[in-house]
Amino acid sequence: MNKNENDTADIISTGSNEIDRRLGGGIPKSSLMLVEGDEGAGKSTVAQQLVWGGLNDGLKTSIYTTEQNINSLLRQMASLGQDVTDFFLMNELEVYPLVISPDEEDAESLFEKLGTHMKNNLDSDIIVVDALTTFVSQSGGDQIQDFFSNCKSLCEKGKVVICTVHAKAFDEEFLLRIRSLCDAYLRLTVQSAGNRLIKAMEVAKIRGAEMTTGNITGFDVEPGLGIRIVPITRARA
């Protein structure tokens, strides 16, 4: 097998050639990915793009969401040109809405149940948690690190685990510890470009990608089309 064939076997396409290029080819298999971003920076949209690519690669996917219910998630993805209804009806996509009580003890208990459910979710190739922010804000550091360590163990068994979290949910020192566990780390921001705001994605870490860490890509989210890459220089013109 030549190098290009081997590289292709080790990655999952996002379903977008432009995004694949920014990620050095796609999502590394058996990887733990953290997507951190500002409010409104497109964390859920990016995670859904990764889900879309995985489903179209024939990979069973589970989404644990604190952001939406099943119907709203399916509608949102369809509105961006990613109709996953058939995948859902065929059980290739499973959606688990998470309702978190403001009570801290309940939140910690749910965090433990989430980890256990993910561990027992043997059929899924890709597991997405969108978003971890409420869990993080109501849990201790040891519990959070244990969760990510368990996620890493799932990846060692061949799964891809993608977690989204709001910016500054972790303090800087703890973020460095979590980042060291992750195979991929995307940082999303909202930046001012003249009289408009644009979303920007920094590939802060990606396992095996032959690229300079810190490359920043601008993007828009368009109805019916999803993510559209926007060159930063043009966006700022």
C-alpha positions as CSV (number, residue, x, y, z in Angstrom):
1,M,0.0,0.0,0.0
2,N,1.4,3.4,-0.9
3,K,1.6,6.4,1.5
4,N,-1.5,8.1,0.1
5,E,-3.6,5.0,0.4
6,N,-2.5,4.5,4.0
7,D,-3.1,8.1,4.9
8,T,-6.7,7.9,3.4
9,A,-7.4,4.8,5.5
10,D,-6.4,6.6,8.7
11,I,-8.7,9.6,8.3
12,I,-12.4,10.3,8.0
13,S,-13.5,13.0,5.6
14,T,-15.7,15.8,7.0
15,G,-17.7,15.8,3.8
16,S,-16.1,19.1,2.8
17,N,-12.9,19.2,0.7
18,E,-12.1,22.7,2.0
19,I,-12.3,21.7,5.6
20,D,-10.5,18.5,5.0
21,R,-7.6,20.5,3.7
22,R,-7.6,22.7,6.8
23,L,-7.4,19.6,9.0
24,G,-4.5,18.1,7.0
25,G,-6.8,15.6,5.3
26,G,-9.7,15.0,7.6
27,I,-10.4,13.6,11.1
28,P,-7.8,11.2,12.3
29,K,-9.4,7.8,13.2
30,S,-9.2,6.7,16.8
31,S,-8.9,10.3,17.9
32,L,-10.2,12.5,20.7
33,M,-11.1,16.0,19.5
34,L,-11.9,19.1,21.5
35,V,-13.8,22.0,19.8
36,E,-13.6,25.1,22.0
37,G,-15.2,28.4,21.0
38,D,-16.9,31.7,21.7
39,E,-20.7,32.0,22.0
40,G,-22.0,32.0,18.4
41,A,-18.7,30.9,16.9
42,G,-20.1,27.8,15.2
43,K,-19.1,25.0,17.6
44,S,-22.3,22.9,17.0
45,T,-22.1,23.6,13.3
46,V,-18.6,22.4,13.0
47,A,-19.4,19.3,15.1
48,Q,-22.4,18.6,12.9
49,Q,-20.1,18.9,9.8
50,L,-17.9,16.2,11.3
51,V,-20.9,14.0,12.0
52,W,-22.1,14.5,8.4
53,G,-18.8,13.3,7.0
54,G,-18.7,10.3,9.3
55,L,-22.2,9.2,8.4
56,N,-21.4,9.4,4.7
57,D,-18.3,7.4,5.3
58,G,-20.6,4.6,6.7
59,L,-19.8,5.2,10.3
60,K,-22.5,4.9,13.0
61,T,-22.7,8.1,15.1
62,S,-24.1,9.1,18.5
63,I,-24.7,12.7,19.5
64,Y,-25.2,13.7,23.2
65,T,-26.6,17.2,23.2
66,T,-27.4,19.7,25.9
67,E,-28.2,22.3,23.1
68,Q,-31.2,20.8,21.3
69,N,-33.8,18.1,21.2
70,I,-34.0,15.5,18.5
71,N,-36.4,17.3,16.2
72,S,-34.5,20.7,16.4
73,L,-31.2,19.0,15.7
74,L,-32.5,17.2,12.6
75,R,-34.1,20.4,11.3
76,Q,-31.0,22.4,11.9
77,M,-28.8,20.0,10.0
78,A,-31.3,19.7,7.1
79,S,-31.4,23.6,6.9
80,L,-27.6,23.5,6.3
81,G,-27.8,20.9,3.5
82,Q,-27.1,18.0,5.7
83,D,-30.3,16.0,5.9
84,V,-29.6,13.1,8.3
85,T,-33.2,12.0,8.7
86,D,-32.7,8.7,6.8
87,F,-29.5,8.0,8.9
88,F,-31.6,8.6,12.0
89,L,-34.5,6.4,10.9
90,M,-32.0,3.6,10.0
91,N,-30.4,3.9,13.5
92,E,-27.1,4.9,11.9
93,L,-27.4,8.2,13.9
94,E,-28.6,8.2,17.5
95,V,-29.4,11.4,19.4
96,Y,-29.5,11.6,23.2
97,P,-30.8,15.0,24.5
98,L,-29.3,15.8,28.0
99,V,-31.3,17.9,30.4
100,I,-29.2,19.2,33.2
101,S,-30.6,20.3,36.5
102,P,-29.2,23.5,38.1
103,D,-28.5,21.3,41.2
104,E,-24.8,20.6,41.4
105,E,-25.1,17.1,42.7
106,D,-27.6,16.2,39.9
107,A,-25.2,17.6,37.4
108,E,-22.3,15.6,38.7
109,S,-24.4,12.4,38.7
110,L,-25.4,13.0,35.1
111,F,-21.8,13.5,34.2
112,E,-21.0,10.1,35.6
113,K,-24.0,8.6,33.8
114,L,-22.9,10.2,30.5
115,G,-19.4,8.6,30.8
116,T,-20.9,5.2,31.6
117,H,-23.4,5.4,28.7
118,M,-20.6,6.4,26.3
119,K,-18.5,3.5,27.6
120,N,-21.4,1.1,27.0
121,N,-22.2,2.5,23.6
122,L,-20.4,-0.2,21.8
123,D,-22.0,0.2,18.3
124,S,-21.0,3.8,17.6
125,D,-17.9,4.7,15.7
126,I,-18.2,8.4,16.4
127,I,-19.4,9.9,19.6
128,V,-20.1,13.7,19.9
129,V,-20.9,15.6,23.1
130,D,-22.3,19.1,22.4
131,A,-21.7,20.8,24.7
132,L,-19.7,20.0,27.9
133,T,-19.8,23.5,29.3
134,T,-22.5,22.9,31.9
135,F,-20.9,19.7,33.1
136,V,-17.5,21.4,33.4
137,S,-18.9,24.4,35.3
138,Q,-20.5,22.1,37.9
139,S,-17.9,19.4,38.3
140,G,-14.5,19.1,40.0
141,G,-11.2,19.0,38.1
142,D,-10.5,15.3,38.9
143,Q,-14.0,14.3,37.6
144,I,-13.4,16.2,34.3
145,Q,-9.9,14.8,33.8
146,D,-11.3,11.3,34.5
147,F,-14.0,11.9,31.9
148,F,-11.4,12.9,29.2
149,S,-9.2,10.0,30.2
150,N,-12.1,7.6,29.7
151,C,-12.8,9.3,26.3
152,K,-9.2,8.6,25.4
153,S,-9.7,4.9,26.3
154,L,-12.6,4.8,24.0
155,C,-10.5,6.2,21.2
156,E,-7.8,3.5,21.8
157,K,-10.6,1.0,21.0
158,G,-11.1,2.6,17.6
159,K,-13.7,5.3,18.3
160,V,-13.6,9.0,17.5
161,V,-14.9,11.2,20.3
162,I,-15.6,14.9,19.7
163,C,-16.4,17.2,22.6
164,T,-17.5,20.9,22.2
165,V,-17.1,23.4,25.0
166,H,-17.5,27.2,25.4
167,A,-14.4,29.4,25.5
168,K,-12.9,29.8,29.0
169,A,-14.8,26.9,30.4
170,F,-11.4,25.6,31.5
171,D,-8.8,27.7,33.2
172,E,-5.6,28.0,31.2
173,E,-3.6,25.5,33.2
174,F,-6.3,22.9,33.1
175,L,-6.9,23.5,29.4
176,L,-3.3,22.6,28.8
177,R,-3.8,19.3,30.6
178,I,-6.9,18.4,28.6
179,R,-5.3,19.5,25.3
180,S,-2.4,17.2,26.0
181,L,-4.8,14.3,26.1
182,C,-6.5,15.3,22.8
183,D,-5.4,14.3,19.4
184,A,-7.1,17.3,17.8
185,Y,-8.0,20.7,19.2
186,L,-10.0,23.3,17.2
187,R,-10.4,26.9,18.6
188,L,-13.3,28.9,17.2
189,T,-13.7,32.7,17.6
190,V,-15.9,35.5,16.3
191,Q,-13.7,38.3,14.8
192,S,-14.5,41.8,13.6
193,A,-13.9,42.3,9.9
194,G,-14.6,45.9,9.0
195,N,-18.4,46.4,9.4
196,R,-19.1,42.7,9.8
197,L,-18.4,39.7,12.1
198,I,-16.9,36.5,10.8
199,K,-16.3,33.1,12.4
200,A,-12.7,31.8,12.5
201,M,-11.4,28.4,13.1
202,E,-7.8,27.8,14.4
203,V,-6.4,24.3,14.0
204,A,-4.4,24.4,17.3
205,K,-3.6,20.7,17.2
206,I,-4.2,17.8,14.8
207,R,-2.5,14.5,15.0
208,G,-0.4,13.6,12.0
209,A,-1.2,16.7,10.0
210,E,1.8,18.2,8.1
211,M,0.8,21.8,8.7
212,T,1.7,24.7,10.9
213,T,-0.3,24.7,14.1
214,G,-2.2,27.9,14.5
215,N,-3.4,28.3,10.9
216,I,-6.6,30.3,11.0
217,T,-9.5,29.9,8.5
218,G,-12.5,32.2,8.2
219,F,-15.9,30.7,7.5
220,D,-19.6,31.6,7.1
221,V,-22.6,29.4,7.8
222,E,-25.1,29.6,4.9
223,P,-28.6,28.2,4.8
224,G,-28.8,25.2,2.5
225,L,-25.0,25.1,2.1
226,G,-23.5,24.8,5.6
227,I,-20.0,25.9,6.2
228,R,-18.4,28.0,3.5
229,I,-14.7,28.9,3.8
230,V,-14.0,32.6,3.6
231,P,-10.4,33.8,3.1
232,I,-9.5,36.0,6.0
233,T,-7.8,38.6,3.8
234,R,-11.0,39.0,1.7
235,A,-13.2,38.9,4.7
236,R,-11.3,41.8,6.2
237,A,-11.3,43.9,3.0
